[in-house]
Amino acid sequence: MPTPPQPSHGLHLMAELHGCGCAVAGLCDATWLRALCLAEVHRAGLHVVGELFHSFAPEHPETPAGVTGVLLLAESHLALHTWPELGLVTLDIYVCNRSHDAGPAARRVFEALVEHFAPQRVVHREVDRSAVCAAG
């Protein structure tokens, strides 16, 4: 029987999403990516305090260009970078809160975004940063 996750007051989720099955146009569209990230963050109960989504200019007219997006959260941040020409998204979600465990909310956002991007392969890392958040 698997052990249930322990409460964490600092959780950092990072992933490379390879072979994303969503439309290449979505990986180029800062407006769509912003709306997606905002919807999932709000759905999970996290709190946006700032944001920036930037579309890069293509190197060649026929080559799609990626997006870098960041949501600053009261709990910490969500960042993503897209390479539509490679079908690649990197995803970084970090939450830290000394008063409650925001880890389950971060996991919900992470899982929802992975589902939207529909990658063929996920390289995922997770760091427990509870000790950092507990320092004081």
C-alpha positions in Angstrom: 0.0 0.0 0.0 1.5 3.4 -1.0 2.4 5.8 1.7 0.3 9.0 1.5 2.2 12.2 0.8 3.3 14.0 4.0 2.4 17.6 4.6 5.0 19.9 3.0 5.3 23.6 3.5 7.7 23.9 0.6 7.4 22.0 -2.6 9.2 22.5 -5.9 7.9 20.6 -9.0 10.0 20.7 -12.2 9.5 18.9 -15.5 10.4 18.7 -19.1 7.4 17.7 -21.3 8.6 16.1 -24.5 6.6 15.4 -27.6 3.6 17.6 -26.5 0.5 16.5 -28.3 -1.3 19.8 -28.0 -1.4 22.0 -31.1 1.9 23.7 -32.0 -0.1 26.9 -32.3 -0.9 26.7 -28.6 2.7 26.5 -27.6 3.3 29.8 -29.6 0.3 31.6 -28.1 1.1 33.7 -25.0 -2.6 34.6 -24.6 -3.7 31.0 -24.6 -0.9 29.9 -22.3 -1.7 32.8 -19.9 -5.4 31.9 -19.8 -4.6 28.2 -19.2 -2.2 28.9 -16.4 -4.5 31.4 -14.7 -7.4 29.1 -14.9 -5.6 26.1 -13.4 -3.9 28.2 -10.6 -7.3 29.7 -9.6 -9.0 26.3 -9.8 -6.4 25.0 -7.4 -6.9 27.8 -4.9 -3.6 29.6 -5.4 -3.3 33.4 -5.5 -1.8 35.3 -8.4 0.0 38.6 -7.4 1.8 39.3 -10.7 2.3 37.9 -14.2 4.3 38.2 -17.4 4.0 36.2 -20.6 6.4 37.0 -23.4 6.2 35.7 -27.0 9.6 35.4 -28.8 10.1 36.5 -32.4 10.7 33.6 -34.8 14.3 33.1 -36.0 12.9 32.4 -39.5 9.4 33.3 -40.8 8.4 29.7 -41.2 9.6 28.6 -37.8 7.3 28.8 -34.8 8.6 30.8 -31.8 8.1 30.0 -28.1 6.8 31.7 -25.1 8.1 32.3 -21.6 5.5 32.8 -18.9 5.6 33.5 -15.2 2.8 33.8 -12.6 4.0 35.3 -9.3 2.0 33.6 -6.6 1.4 34.6 -3.0 2.6 31.1 -2.4 5.7 31.5 -4.8 5.6 31.0 -8.6 4.7 29.1 -11.7 7.0 29.4 -14.8 6.9 27.8 -18.2 8.9 27.9 -21.4 7.8 26.5 -24.7 9.8 25.4 -27.7 7.0 24.6 -30.3 9.5 23.6 -32.9 10.6 20.7 -30.6 7.2 20.0 -29.0 8.8 20.8 -25.7 7.6 22.6 -22.6 9.5 23.1 -19.4 7.4 23.6 -16.3 8.4 24.9 -12.8 5.9 25.3 -9.9 7.2 26.2 -6.5 5.0 26.8 -3.4 6.1 27.7 0.1 3.8 28.8 2.9 4.6 28.6 6.5 1.0 28.6 7.6 -0.4 25.8 5.4 0.5 23.1 3.0 0.1 24.4 -0.6 1.7 21.2 -2.0 -1.6 19.5 -3.0 -2.7 22.7 -4.9 0.7 22.8 -6.7 0.3 19.1 -7.7 -3.2 19.8 -9.0 -1.9 22.6 -11.2 1.0 20.5 -12.4 -1.2 17.5 -13.3 -3.7 19.7 -15.1 -1.0 21.4 -17.2 0.7 18.1 -18.1 -2.7 16.8 -19.2 -3.3 19.9 -21.4 0.1 19.6 -23.0 -0.3 15.9 -23.6 3.4 15.0 -23.7 4.7 11.6 -24.9 7.4 11.7 -22.2 7.7 13.5 -18.9 11.0 14.0 -17.1 9.9 15.1 -13.6 11.8 16.2 -10.5 10.4 17.1 -7.1 12.2 18.9 -4.3 10.9 19.1 -0.7 11.8 22.6 0.4 10.0 22.4 3.8 13.3 23.1 5.6 13.8 26.4 3.7 10.2 27.5 4.5 10.6 26.5 8.2 13.8 28.5 8.7 13.3 31.7 10.4 
